Amino acid sequence: MARLIKVPVIDHDTCVGNGECVRNCPMHALKLVGGRAVLTDQELCSQCRETTCEFSCPTGAITVKYQKI
């Protein structure tokens, strides 16, 4: 049976690569790759959506969306 999880989606055209989201991710699921934020391990993502990746991004490049798995 499918379930919904929250996943950070990163707009690489908007991301400026300042690393705030990487520094604020409590699970270390994000990394800077080629100067842009990337969710490198979805299994590590705790889907916290508190004051982490989405809210720490100064350009709004990260939105947390529901994904069916």
C-alpha positions, 0 to 999 in steps of 0.5 A: 500500500502506498503512503505519503511522505514529505520530501524537499524539492529543490529548484536548482535555477533558484538555489544560490548554493549558500549552504544554509539548508545543508548546515541546518539539516539535522539529519545531514540528508542534503549536500552541496553538489556543483554549487547547488543543494541536493537531497543526497539521501532520501532515507536520511531525511526525517521530513521534519519541516520545522526550521530546517531546509525549507525555511532556512533557504534565503531564496525559497528554492526548497519546498517540501511536497508530499510524494507517494511511495 
